[in-house]
Amino acid sequence: MNLVKAVLIAAACAITVTSAGAATTDDVKWINQCVKDNKGDAPDGVVLKYCTCMNNKMSDNETQSITQWEKSHPTERAACDKEAGWK
């Protein structure tokens, strides 16, 4: 449970820094799901940065999860991979 709280807090902080306070509870929900979907694929900090980056690139009206959306947006995925230090 402490890990979940830490991820929520870190996601909220990361979004606040990258989008000047425009984070919503919906953003945090999607980012946390993305972190869960990618757990173990890279260090936790890298995954969080990647998920936050992807969330910020998505439209506020998007209905797909980050994990679904990234499959049809390779350019955005590559940019977030690089920004997060993935690979």
N, C-alpha and C positions, 0 to 999 in steps of 0.2 A: 504494500500500500504506500510506503514511503517513496518508492521509485515512481509510482504513478503521480503522486503529489509533486515530486521534483520535476518530472517531465511537464506537468501542467504549468508549473511556475516558470520553468525555463522557456517553454513555448510562448507563454504570455510575455515574458521579458524580451525574447528574440523578436517577436512580432512588433512589440512596442518600439523597439529600437529601429527596426527596418521599415516600418510604415508609419512612423510618427503618431502612434497611439490609435491607429485605425482598427485595432484588433477587436474581434467580436467573439462571443462564446462559441459561435459556429466555426470560426477560424480555428480556435483552440481544439474543438472536437475533431475537425478534419486533420489537423496536424498530429494530434495524439494517435489517431487511427493510422496515419502514415508511418509514424514512429513504430507503432506496434507491428505493422505490416513488414517493416524493414529491419526489425530487431535482429541483431547478430550479423547483419550484412556488412556493417562498418561500425566504427566506434560510435557510441551514443551521441557525442557532440556533433559528429559529422552527419549522422542521420537527422538529428534535429535541425541543423542548418539547411540540409537538403529539403526536408519537408516544409520548412518555413519559406524557403525560396520558392518552391513549387506552388505553395498556397498563395504567395504574393503575386505570382504570375497568372493565376486563374481569375476569371471573372467572378464577381460577387454573386452572380446569378447561376453559376455552374452547379449542376446537380450531381455530377460524378464525383467519386472520391478522388483524392490525389493519385492513388495507385491506379485507378482506372484511367484518369486523364493523362497521366504521363505516357501511357502506351501510344496515344495518338498525337503526342506533342514532343517529338524527339529533339527539336531545336531547344525548347525550354528545358527539357530534361538534361541535355548536355551542358547548358549554361549553369544550371543548378548543381550538377555534378562537379563542375569546375569551381564554382563559388564555395561549395561546401568542402572541397578537398577530397571528394570521393574518388577512389581508385588511384 
